[in-house]
Amino acid sequence: MTAKTYLVTGAASGIGAATCRLLTDRGAQVIGVDRDQPGLTRMIDAGNCAETISIDLADAMAIQANLRGLAVDGVANVAGVGPDAISPELIFRINLLAPLLILDAVRATLAPDAAIVNVASITGEMADDSMDSNLVDPLAADFLSRITQIVTDGPRAYTYSKRALIDQTRKMAVTWAPAVRVNCLSPGIVDTPLGERSKVFSWTEKASRRIPLGRLGIAAEIAEVIAFLLSPSASYIIGASLVVDGGYVAAQGARRSGRP
Ligand SMILES: NC(=O)c1ccc[n+]([C@@H]2O[C@H](COP(=O)([O-])OP(=O)(O)OC[C@H]3O[C@@H](n4cnc5c(N)ncnc54)[C@H](O)[C@@H]3O)[C@@H](O)[C@H]2O)c1
């Protein structure tokens, strides 16, 4: 990954921070994006990012102003908020709209053979299809007002923001190929600040007993798969939604429903 430059969002904590560290260790230049300025400073001080950009990804104008035209070899859209975020609107803005707006902002300046990884969630993988007709065009002007009338609580907003991100990734993967490889990764329960907070809402301590591997994931394990999907080793993977969950989804016997 030497001589490659990657944009990684959510760089100040958890999976994003682990991704920055790993890519940097492998010789890449990493531009870390987060709203947590002290966290970004720590990443620079530790040598885990070459450069950082502090912005609030809920702010579409800030994304345009700061990221449009960045020349990069790849993007890892990792930043996200959990079901406990302040409002469903914020969850959709950060988890769904921000990745799409970021990719739109850098599309024209992506390097040849660039790769994209969007981080979704197993909640999106396991979600029912009841909301699919409302999730088709997230960048439409009335999307947020429409969806937040229907999805009014944090856990459902989280689930459907991630389901929509998986579906948008698949569509984008088809449209952007062969110039750009676009993929998605759905982590299970990962031991990060977000994972810890989310347990209060949707997981119990018993969850780890339902994971065939018998434990939560660690951020570095997810970062390994992000780095793989960004790398030339994943040259034939496009439009995948890779589940990295210690076997949780398989153990639920869950089937994705209603997907093309
Ligand atoms: N931890 C888990 O169990 C788990 C499970 C499934 C999916 N995920 C997904 O993995 C991704 C990373 O989560 P994590 O567990 O590392 O969480 P985390 O809380 O450790 O890190 C999230 C990062 O995103 C940043 N962020 C949040 N809102 C932002 C905004 N508006 N603007 C800029 N930066 C913002 C935070 O500051 C933080 O640094 C998220 O998309 C999350 O939904 C996590």
The ligand as a Tripos MOL2 file, in Angstrom:
@<TRIPOS>MOLECULE
LIG
   44    48     1     0     0
SMALL
NO_CHARGES

@<TRIPOS>ATOM
      1 N1        -18.8770   -1.1550   17.1980 N.am      1 LIG1
      2 C1        -19.8080   -1.9450   16.7140 C.2       1 LIG1
      3 O1        -20.3050   -2.8700   17.3960 O.2       1 LIG1
      4 C2        -20.3030   -1.7500   15.3140 C.ar      1 LIG1
      5 C3        -21.1310   -2.7250   14.7710 C.ar      1 LIG1
      6 C4        -21.5910   -2.5820   13.4690 C.ar      1 LIG1
      7 C5        -21.2290   -1.4750   12.7370 C.ar      1 LIG1
      8 N2        -20.4250   -0.5320   13.2900 N.ar      1 LIG1
      9 C6        -20.1030    0.6400   12.4680 C.3       1 LIG1
     10 O2        -18.7170    0.8280   12.4370 O.3       1 LIG1
     11 C7        -18.4390    2.2090   12.2320 C.3       1 LIG1
     12 C8        -17.4110    2.6840   13.2370 C.3       1 LIG1
     13 O3        -17.9340    2.5310   14.5130 O.3       1 LIG1
     14 P1        -17.0340    2.3480   15.8120 P.3       1 LIG1
     15 O4        -17.5850    1.1760   16.5260 O.co2     1 LIG1
     16 O5        -15.5920    2.4120   15.4660 O.co2     1 LIG1
     17 O6        -17.5160    3.6420   16.6280 O.3       1 LIG1
     18 P2        -16.7210    4.7770   17.4250 P.3       1 LIG1
     19 O7        -17.7500    5.5180   18.1780 O.co2     1 LIG1
     20 O8        -15.5780    4.1660   18.1690 O.co2     1 LIG1
     21 O9        -16.1350    5.6780   16.2540 O.3       1 LIG1
     22 C9        -16.9810    6.4390   15.4220 C.3       1 LIG1
     23 C10       -16.2280    7.6560   14.9790 C.3       1 LIG1
     24 O10       -17.0710    8.3760   14.0880 O.3       1 LIG1
     25 C11       -16.9510    9.7540   14.4160 C.3       1 LIG1
     26 N3        -18.1580   10.4780   14.0650 N.ar      1 LIG1
     27 C12       -19.4230   10.2500   14.5080 C.ar      1 LIG1
     28 N4        -20.2460   11.1810   14.0430 N.ar      1 LIG1
     29 C13       -19.5030   12.0400   13.2950 C.ar      1 LIG1
     30 C14       -19.7950   13.2220   12.5650 C.ar      1 LIG1
     31 N5        -21.0320   13.7490   12.5350 N.pl3     1 LIG1
     32 N6        -18.7960   13.8360   11.9010 N.ar      1 LIG1
     33 C15       -17.5410   13.3400   11.9440 C.ar      1 LIG1
     34 N7        -17.1960   12.2380   12.6300 N.ar      1 LIG1
     35 C16       -18.1740   11.5920   13.2950 C.ar      1 LIG1
     36 C17       -16.7750    9.7740   15.9370 C.3       1 LIG1
     37 O11       -16.2320   11.0030   16.3840 O.3       1 LIG1
     38 C18       -15.8560    8.5910   16.1370 C.3       1 LIG1
     39 O12       -14.4990    8.9580   16.0650 O.3       1 LIG1
     40 C19       -19.7870    2.9400   12.3390 C.3       1 LIG1
     41 O13       -20.2570    3.2280   11.0530 O.3       1 LIG1
     42 C20       -20.6720    1.9210   13.0160 C.3       1 LIG1
     43 O14       -22.0320    2.0800   12.6930 O.3       1 LIG1
     44 C21       -19.9420   -0.6390   14.5520 C.ar      1 LIG1
@<TRIPOS>BOND
     1     1     2 1
     2     2     3 2
     3     2     4 1
     4     4     5 ar
     5     4    44 ar
     6     5     6 ar
     7     6     7 ar
     8     7     8 ar
     9     8     9 1
    10     8    44 ar
    11     9    10 1
    12     9    42 1
    13    10    11 1
    14    11    12 1
    15    11    40 1
    16    12    13 1
    17    13    14 1
    18    14    15 2
    19    14    16 1
    20    14    17 1
    21    17    18 1
    22    18    19 2
    23    18    20 1
    24    18    21 1
    25    21    22 1
    26    22    23 1
    27    23    24 1
    28    23    38 1
    29    24    25 1
    30    25    26 1
    31    25    36 1
    32    26    27 ar
    33    26    35 ar
    34    27    28 ar
    35    28    29 ar
    36    29    30 ar
    37    29    35 ar
    38    30    31 1
    39    30    32 ar
    40    32    33 ar
    41    33    34 ar
    42    34    35 ar
    43    36    37 1
    44    36    38 1
    45    38    39 1
    46    40    41 1
    47    40    42 1
    48    42    43 1
@<TRIPOS>SUBSTRUCTURE
     1 LIG1         1 GROUP 0 **** ****
